[in-house]
């Protein structure tokens, strides 16, 4: 048993703590090298790198958990590998092989085992794989070389003191263009969201919600998370749009809603004017699993959800409990959803 780092696990927040090792691999002359673990938490790249000038980069977010028996589990790393492949193809970057992606994740978690929070602490080890265009360049073209890396950091739960409903406002800004890069996990989408987020927070909201960029009539994303709503007739409804990042958490919740809770699951356009049909609503993603939505304000009209927007609904509680129990090994999930780090 590896001795754990001297960290007050229960006091962790979602922030960066330097760990012992990170993984780095380089693509040059048409091929990836074997990659290596390094203690250096800085990367050195050429001043002409496309990642700096033209935004040719992508990243992923995922977590590792400790079980009651002391095992370490990764949650659905194959889906992160596949999503990064899709991002790379969209931006004409060299794809890091999916099987090598999973191997690198296991390797870097194993090397930082003392930073994986213990079972029951409410904390987890966050993994940030990234891939950037590097090398000598000036023109607007794909990079001549690429760098793939993974760093990790222990993080606390998104919620301190339990889940509580958050309140959102519809933004007048767009996070992505129609038929653009909204469906892939690239930094430009997040840069585009910074101002909209600040405007929402300054107005007293937790974050903003984006409408579809083509018509500004349909719900799309909640800040940097996916939206879902639950109707009175027990349906799990989530937006369908090519501008939405396909959340691994969302598709996991959709599976559990259908197969475990016997709910009807629907992906469709959700007009902002139909928000009153939902009795519960949430935002989902790696960081929080589920953020309960108390209310959404649009053009001065407030749509409140469960308990007049002051309580967390029963279906959200069930879905949150189900998914987190699978992630920590308390219950068995569908085949392939967890990978043990050995």
N, C-alpha and C positions, 0 to 999 in steps of 0.2 A: 504494500500500500504506500503510495507516494504521499509524503507529508504536505499538507496544504499550505499555501502562502498565508502570511499573517495579515489577514484582511477581515474587517468586520462585515461579514457577508450580508447581514440583515440591514445594514445601513447603505448598501450600494445603491447608486443611482445609475441612470442610463448615460454613462460617460466613458471616457478613455482612461485606461490604466495600462501602462507599459508592461507587457509580459516578456518571457525569456526569449522566445523564438518567433520568427515569421518565415513564411515560405516565399521564395522568389524563383522565377524561371524566365529565360530570355528566348525570344524568337529572332533568329538571324539567318540569312542565307537560305530561307525557305523551310526552316525546321526549328522546333523547340529543343532546348537542351534538357537535361535530366532534372534541373532545378535543385535547389538546396535550401536548407534551413540556415537562417542567419540571425545573429543577435542585434544587428544594426537596424534601428527603426527609422532610418532615413533612406531614400532612394535618390540616386544621382542620374539625371537624364540630360540629353542634349537640349540646348536652347531652342533648336528648331523643331522640337517634338510636336507632332500634330495634336497630342493631348492638351498642350498648352494653348495653341493658337486656334485650332479648329474643332475642339471638343470631341476628338476621336478617342472615346473611352467609355467603359461601362463598369458596372459593379453588381454585387449581390449582397444579401444580408441573410444570415441563418444562425441557428443556435445549437449548442450542445448542452445536454442535461445529465445530471447524475441520478441514478435510480436508487431506490431504497436499499438494494443489494450492493451498491457501490459501483455498478457498471456505468459507463459513459455512452450516451446515445446521441447520434446526429439525427435530426428530423428531415426526412425526404431530401437528402443532398442531390439525388439524381434529378430532381425537378429544378434545383438551382443550376446544376450543370447544363441542363437542356435550355433553361431560360438565358443563361449567359451565352450559349452557342447562338441562340436566336438574335441576341443583342449584337454580337460580333458580326454576324452575317448582314444585319441591317446597316452597320457602319463600315462594312468592307474591311474588317479586322481579321487577323489570323485567329482561328478558333482554337482554344485550348481543349484538347481531347477530353470528352466527358468522363471517361474512366480514370484519366489522370487527375482530373479535377477532384473526384471523390477521394482518390488516394492521397492527394495533397492535403485535403481537409482533415483526413484521419491522421496524417503525419504531423500536422501542425498542432492539432488538439492533443495528441499523445505527448508531443514535446513540451506542451504547456499544461500538463495534467494537474499540476499543483494550483493552477488558477481556475480550474473548473469548480464552480461553487458546489458545496455539499447538498445532498438531498434535504428538502424541507426548509432550505434557506430562503426560498422565493427568488433566488438569483439563478443566472445561467451564464454560459460562456458564449459571447457573441462573435461570430466569424464574419469578416468583411473581405471576400474575394474581389479582386479588381483586375482589369486588363486595360492597358493604355498604349497608344501609339507613340513611339519614340524614334530617335535617330535623326540624322542630318536631313533637314527639309526646310523649304520655304513656300513652295507652291501648294495650292489647295488640291491635295491628292492623298490617297492612303499612305500611311507611314511605311518606311522601309523596314522597320523593326518594331517589335512589341515586347512588352513586359507584363507578365502575369504574377500577381502576388496575393497572399492571404495574411492578414494579421488578425489577432484575436484580442478580446478584452472581456473581463468579467463584468456583467451588468446586473443591476437590480431590476425588480419588476417595474413596469411602466406605471402601475398604480401604487401609490403609497397609502396604506390604510384601507385597501379594498377598492373594488370598482365603484365608480361614481359617474353619473351621466355628465357628459360634456355638451356644450352648446356651440352651434356652428352658424355661419352666415354664408349665403350664396355670394360668390365673388363675381365681379364684373370682368376679371382678367381670365385669360386662357393659360393653361399649363402646357399645352401642346397644340400643334396645328392639325387640321384634318389630314389624314393620310400621311402624317409625319412620324415622329418617334415616340408618341405617347404610349405605344404598346411595348416598348423595350426599356430596360432599366439603364438609362444613360444620364450623366450628370446634368446635361442641358435642361432636362425636364425639371430638375430640382432647383437649378439656378432661376428658371422662369417662375418658380413658385415662391421665392423668397419675399418679394414685395407684397404679393397678395396675402401671404401669411401674416406679415407685419401689419398690414392694414386691418386684417381681421382681429388680431390680438390687441392692437391699439383701440379697437372699438369694443373690447370686452369679451370677445369670443375665444374659444380654444383654438380654432383654425377656420379656414374657409372651405367651401365646397365648390367644385368647378362644374359648370354646365358643358354640354358638348360644344366644341369650338365651331362647328358648322352652323348650327341654328340657335344656340343659346336657349334651348327649351328643355333639354333632358339632363337629368342628374348623371354625372360621370364619376369623378373621384372626390374623396374627402381628404384634402391636404395631400399627404403622401400615402394614403391608404385606400382600400376599396370599400365601396358602400354596399350595404344590404339592408333590406327592410323585411319585417315579418307582419303578415296580414292577419286579420281576425279569423280567417278560415284556415290558418296554420300553413301558410305558404312562405317559403324563403325566396325572396325576390331580389335580384341583383342586376345592375345595368349590363347591357350587351353593347359593346362599341369597340372598334379597332383602335381607339385612342386611349384605352384603359390598359394599364400594366396588369398582366394576368397574375394575380396574387396567389402564391402557393397556399397561403393560409386560407384564402377565400375558397379555393377549390377543395381544400380539405374540409372546411366547414360545410360546403355544399354536399359532400359525400356523407358526412355524419348526419346532417339534417335529413337527408333522404333515407339512408339505410338504418340509422340508429333511432332517430326520432320520428320516422315515418311521415315526414313533412313533404309537401309538394315543392319541388325546387324549380325555379323559373329564371332564365336569363332573358331579359328583354329591355327595350327602351323604357325608361321611367321618366315621364314628363314631370317637371317640377310641380305642376299643378295637381299631381296625383299623390303628393306626399301625405295627404290626409287619410289615405287608405291604410297606412301602416300603424300598427299598435306598438311595435318596437322597431328600433333602428340602431344600426351600429356601423362602425368602421373597423376594418380588419387588416392586419399586417403582422410582420415578424415581431416587431417591438412589443406590442401590447396584446397580441392575439386578437382581442376584441376591445374596442373603445365604445362603450354604450353612448348613444346619442340621445340627449335629453330633448333638444329642440333644434330646428333649422329655421332661420329667418330669411325671408326672401321679399325684397321690395316692401319692407315694413310689416309683412304678414308673418306671424310666428306659428310654425307647425310643431306642436308639442307631442311627445310620444308617451310611453308607459308612465303611469302615475303622475300625469301632468308634467312630465319631463323631469321629475325629481327622484325616480326610482329606476332600478335596473330590472328589466323584464325577465320573466321566468325562462323563456326560450334562450335568451342570451346567456343566462346563468348556466343552463344545461349544456349549451354548445361550448362555452368556455371551459367548464369542468371536464367535459368529454375530451376535448383536444389536449388540454394541459395534462390530463391523466395519461394519455397515450405518449406524449412527449417525455414524461418522466418515468415511463415504464410501469405505472400503477395498473394500467389495463392494457390488454393487447389490442393493437389497432390493425388495420388492413395489412396484408402482406407487403413487405417492402417499405413501409412508412418509416421505420427506424433502422439505423445502421449502427451496430456496436463498434466502438473504438477499441481495438485490441492491440 
